Amino acid sequence: MALPTAGGDGEFHAPGLTDFFPPAIFGEGTFYEFNRVMMIRVIATIVLCGLFILATRNLKLIPTRGQSVLELAVGFVRNNISVEVLGEKNGRKWAPLITLIFFAVLAMNITGIVPGLNLAGSSVVGFPAVMAIIALVAFIVAGVQAQGGLQYLKTTLFPPGVPWPIYFLLTPVEFLSAFILRPATLTIRLLANMMSGHLLLGLCFAATQFLLVNATWSMKPLGIGTFAISFAFVLFEIFVAALQAYIFALLTSVYISLSVEAH
């Protein structure tokens, strides 16, 4: 059964991939092109930096409420991700980077449910790819520092205990796995989750507005149901935003651990 339309053209318009490619605000077609996605990323970065500055500008022995929340969050990343995976020494050494990755990904993810923004800064490939490259550089640097450049490549590309003819097949696979697939899967996992979350929320809220405002009276009660579903998906999206930040930071720690420890 066809529903009445919100757009006045007899059709219901669902959100699509065009949401992720908004028109330029300025600098269209140039290297300095600035669009809504970039604006969201700038806002998220400023807010994140501002929160850390406000919480740490006047540290006290008896922490304030804001300082307590920040210390709890940073302590969680340091102890439950970095130290848990890398051990006490290496965990504290790499904790600043892991913490940066966690909060940067979380800040970009959470913009997807912020009114007025309604789009995750990580739902376009640029940000996930940059964070994946940072993770790639981190675990390569960690491996080189721990084992030396040649030894790191040897243990990564030529696992011991394998008959030498097998290396013709195994070494290319190990290279793809370590240096291509790891950053690629980090990028795709984060990107796909944030894109799907935006499309799902956009569909639910568009359907709610359509049913409550533009549909016939017999269909309006369905709008109440879609609104309840939308609210549930908002809570779920908050969980996914935090979970993806945790997974990204955790996998970065795991990859650093694999590089530090000889196979």
SVG drawing of the C-alpha trace seen along z (x, -y; Angstrom):
<svg xmlns="http://www.w3.org/2000/svg" viewBox="-8 -29 76 57">
<polyline fill="none" stroke="black" stroke-width="0.4" points="0.0,0.0 1.5,-3.4 1.8,-5.9 1.1,-9.7 4.3,-11.6 6.2,-14.2 7.7,-15.8 4.5,-16.7 5.5,-14.5 3.7,-11.3 6.8,-9.5 8.6,-8.8 12.2,-9.8 14.5,-7.7 18.1,-8.7 20.8,-7.5 24.5,-7.7 24.1,-11.3 24.0,-12.2 27.7,-11.3 28.7,-13.6 27.2,-17.0 27.8,-20.1 30.8,-22.2 30.3,-25.1 33.3,-26.9 36.3,-26.0 34.3,-23.7 36.6,-21.7 39.8,-22.9 42.2,-21.3 40.6,-23.5 37.1,-22.3 35.1,-22.4 31.8,-20.6 29.4,-19.6 31.4,-16.4 34.6,-18.5 32.6,-21.0 31.4,-18.1 34.9,-16.8 36.2,-20.3 33.4,-20.7 34.1,-17.3 37.8,-18.0 37.3,-21.4 34.7,-20.0 37.0,-17.1 40.0,-19.3 37.9,-21.8 36.6,-19.1 40.2,-17.8 41.4,-21.4 38.6,-22.2 39.0,-19.0 42.8,-19.3 43.5,-23.0 43.2,-23.0 44.0,-19.5 43.5,-18.9 44.4,-16.2 40.7,-15.8 39.4,-15.8 36.3,-17.7 33.5,-15.9 34.8,-16.7 38.3,-15.6 37.0,-12.4 35.1,-11.5 38.1,-12.2 40.4,-10.2 38.0,-7.3 37.8,-7.3 41.5,-7.7 42.2,-5.1 39.9,-2.7 41.7,-3.0 45.1,-2.8 44.4,0.2 41.8,2.2 43.1,1.8 46.8,0.7 48.2,2.3 45.9,5.3 47.2,6.2 50.7,4.9 51.7,5.4 52.7,2.9 55.9,1.5 54.8,1.3 51.2,0.6 52.2,-2.7 54.6,-3.6 51.9,-3.3 48.9,-4.4 49.0,-8.1 48.6,-7.0 45.9,-4.3 44.0,-6.9 44.2,-9.4 42.9,-6.9 40.0,-5.8 38.8,-9.3 39.2,-10.6 37.2,-7.7 34.6,-8.1 34.2,-11.8 33.8,-11.3 31.3,-8.4 29.1,-10.2 28.3,-13.1 26.0,-10.8 23.4,-11.2 24.0,-14.9 21.0,-17.0 22.0,-19.5 24.9,-17.3 23.3,-14.0 26.2,-12.5 29.2,-10.6 32.5,-12.2 33.8,-8.6 31.1,-7.7 33.2,-9.0 36.3,-7.1 38.9,-9.8 38.9,-9.8 38.9,-5.9 41.7,-5.7 43.8,-8.3 43.3,-6.5 44.2,-3.1 47.4,-4.6 48.3,-5.9 47.8,-2.4 49.9,-1.0 52.8,-3.4 52.5,-2.7 52.9,1.1 55.7,0.9 57.6,-1.6 56.9,0.6 58.3,3.6 61.4,1.8 62.1,0.4 61.7,3.7 63.5,6.0 65.4,3.8 64.3,3.2 65.7,6.4 64.7,8.7 61.2,7.2 60.7,7.9 62.2,11.3 59.9,12.4 56.9,10.8 57.4,12.1 59.4,15.3 57.9,17.1 60.3,19.7 59.8,23.4 58.5,23.4 60.1,25.4 61.8,22.8 59.8,23.6 56.7,22.7 58.0,19.1 57.3,18.5 53.6,18.8 53.6,17.7 55.7,14.5 53.3,12.7 50.4,13.7 52.1,12.5 52.9,9.2 49.3,8.7 48.0,9.7 50.3,7.4 50.7,4.3 47.5,4.2 44.7,6.2 45.2,4.9 44.7,1.2 42.1,2.0 39.9,4.0 40.3,1.3 39.1,-1.3 36.2,0.8 34.9,2.0 34.6,-1.5 33.3,-3.0 30.6,-0.4 29.3,-0.5 29.0,-4.3 27.4,-4.4 24.9,-1.8 24.0,-3.5 23.4,-6.8 21.2,-5.2 19.2,-3.3 18.6,-6.3 17.8,-8.5 15.3,-6.0 13.6,-5.7 13.3,-9.4 12.3,-10.2 9.6,-7.6 8.4,-9.1 8.2,-12.6 6.5,-11.3 3.9,-9.3 3.1,-11.9 3.0,-14.9 2.2,-13.8 0.5,-10.4 -3.3,-9.9 -4.9,-9.8 -5.2,-6.0 -1.4,-5.7 -0.4,-8.3 -0.4,-5.8 2.4,-4.0 4.5,-7.1 4.4,-6.6 5.8,-3.1 8.6,-4.3 9.4,-7.1 9.9,-4.5 12.0,-2.4 14.1,-5.5 14.7,-6.2 15.8,-2.6 18.2,-2.9 19.7,-6.1 20.6,-4.3 21.9,-1.4 24.0,-3.8 25.6,-5.3 26.6,-1.8 28.0,-1.1 29.9,-4.4 31.6,-3.5 32.1,0.2 33.8,-0.7 36.1,-3.1 37.0,-0.3 37.5,2.2 39.7,-0.2 41.9,-1.0 42.0,2.7 43.1,4.0 45.7,1.3 47.1,2.5 47.0,6.1 48.9,5.2 51.5,3.4 51.8,6.4 52.3,8.7 55.0,6.4 56.8,6.1 56.9,9.8 59.0,12.1 56.9,14.9"/>
</svg>
